[in-house]
């Protein structure tokens, strides 16, 4: 049984293509996806609108003698919403940074696993 095996040049270059894609071509796209997700959630939570209307009275209430109370209620409610919105955005930002950093470290995990395996023997 003859074993006439020839390595295809494309298969020989495949690890280099993968490395170039993983470290050079994919990170800008991943960064774009993560920033769009963060921007979409900021839009969904209406952070910009809350900041623009922060000092306006609650529910546009301009009755005489009630404006000061309506402003206080509006500022209080919007401050609570802003606090929770910024907390959610901060958590998503931290998670996005974790994903972006993990993207670069993920191909190294098999080597780390082998190193830990042989170190324990």
C-alpha positions in Angstrom: 0.0 0.0 0.0 1.8 3.1 -1.2 1.6 6.2 1.0 2.0 9.0 -1.4 1.1 11.9 0.8 1.7 15.4 -0.3 1.0 18.4 1.8 -1.2 21.0 0.1 0.5 24.4 0.2 -2.8 26.0 1.3 -3.0 23.6 4.3 0.6 24.4 5.2 -0.3 28.1 5.3 -3.5 27.6 7.2 -2.1 28.3 10.7 -0.6 31.6 9.5 -3.9 32.6 7.8 -5.7 31.8 11.0 -3.2 33.8 13.1 -3.4 36.8 10.8 -7.2 36.7 10.9 -7.4 36.2 14.7 -5.0 39.0 15.7 -5.2 41.4 12.7 -8.5 41.3 10.9 -11.0 40.3 13.5 -10.2 42.7 16.5 -11.3 45.8 14.6 -14.6 44.1 13.8 -15.0 42.9 17.3 -14.3 46.4 18.7 -16.9 47.8 16.3 -19.5 45.2 17.4 -18.9 45.9 21.1 -19.1 49.7 20.7 -22.3 49.4 18.7 -23.8 47.2 21.4 -22.8 49.7 24.1 -24.1 52.6 22.0 -27.4 50.8 21.3 -28.0 50.1 25.0 -27.2 53.7 25.9 -29.8 54.8 23.3 -32.2 52.2 24.6 -31.8 53.5 28.2 -32.2 57.1 27.0 -29.1 58.5 28.7 -28.8 61.4 26.4 -32.5 62.4 26.8 -32.2 62.1 30.6 -29.2 64.4 30.6 -30.9 66.9 28.2 -34.0 67.2 30.3 -32.4 66.8 33.7 -33.6 70.1 35.1 -37.0 70.2 33.5 -40.1 69.7 35.7 -41.5 66.2 36.0 -44.2 65.6 33.3 -43.8 69.2 32.1 -45.9 70.4 35.0 -45.9 74.3 34.9 -48.9 75.1 37.2 -48.4 78.1 39.4 -46.9 77.1 42.8 -46.1 73.6 41.7 -43.1 74.2 39.4 -40.5 73.9 42.2 -42.0 70.6 43.5 -42.2 69.3 39.9 -38.6 70.2 39.3 -37.5 68.5 42.5 -39.4 65.4 41.6 -38.1 65.4 38.1 -34.5 65.8 39.2 -34.9 63.1 41.8 -36.5 60.6 39.5 -34.0 61.3 36.6 -31.1 61.0 39.0 -32.2 57.6 40.1 -32.7 56.5 36.5 -29.3 57.9 35.5 -27.6 56.1 38.4 -29.0 52.8 37.3 -28.4 53.5 33.6 -24.8 54.4 34.2 -24.4 51.3 36.4 -25.7 49.1 33.6 -23.5 50.8 31.0 -20.5 50.4 33.3 -21.1 46.7 33.7 -21.5 46.3 30.0 -18.3 48.3 29.4 -16.4 46.1 31.8 -17.8 43.0 30.2 -16.9 44.3 26.7 -13.3 44.9 27.8 -13.2 41.4 29.3 -14.4 39.9 26.0 -11.9 42.0 23.9 -8.9 41.0 26.1 -10.1 37.4 26.2 -10.2 37.4 22.4 -6.4 37.8 22.3 -5.7 35.3 25.1 -8.1 32.5 23.9 -5.7 30.9 21.3 -3.1 30.5 24.1 -5.3 28.4 26.3 -4.3 25.0 24.7 -0.7 25.8 25.3 -1.4 26.8 28.9 -3.4 23.6 29.4 -0.5 21.5 28.1 2.0 23.3 30.3 -0.1 22.8 33.4 -0.7 19.2 32.5 3.0 18.4 32.1 3.9 20.4 35.1 1.6 18.3 37.3 3.2 15.0 36.1 
